[in-house]
Amino acid sequence: IGVLVEVNSQTDFVARSPDFIEFVNGVGLQIAAMTPLFTRRSDITADALEKQKQIFLGQMEEEEAQSGKKRPADVKEKIVGGKLDKWQAEISLDEQPSVTSEEGKTIAQLAEAFADAHRDEQGNLAVIEIKAGQVGVRPMRPEDRAQLEAKAREWLHAARVPRQGVAGARHLHARHD
């Protein structure tokens, strides 16, 4: 599994710190482990909410048919509302409990704590913005691969990451008689 996450900070000083790199790695692990469908609750589309609501209503109708007990409409709405709230928290990256946090903090709480710990000289919070794009797992199309490779090259160039092992690669093709 590979995960590509963009996490922005206001300053290079913060972005190059070991704490920031650890935080970004934690976000990547979260996405790989929990496969959230959306970055934030506000990113969830009305269509996705309606579809999930219909699924929950269908499940309740099935339960009613099996048990023979009918629930009042207002009770159904409260139950479905609670289920939808829980579902939104489960599929939103920033509301998921972090897989790397022993205290059970959410990704949003970890981002807030990181920002608070890395204030600038004037005491302003470091702004952390997570962009996971279209989160989720799906087969990679050729055009996605090309776009991903271009973005990775751009990030490597921007970060000036040394390409280790390139010089030694020529020696691998030497002929041994």
NORZIBEL-V96883 format. One record per helix or strand. SS is the DSSP state (helix for helix, strand for strand). FROM is the first residue (numbers start at 1). TO is the last residue. If there is no record, write none. Layout:
BEGIN
ss=SS from=FROM to=TO
ss=SS from=FROM to=TO
END
This chain:
BEGIN
ss=strand from=6 to=8
ss=helix from=12 to=15
ss=helix from=18 to=34
ss=strand from=38 to=38
ss=helix from=41 to=43
ss=helix from=46 to=67
ss=helix from=73 to=91
ss=strand from=92 to=92
ss=helix from=93 to=95
ss=strand from=97 to=97
ss=strand from=106 to=106
ss=helix from=107 to=117
ss=strand from=129 to=131
ss=helix from=142 to=159
ss=helix from=166 to=173
END
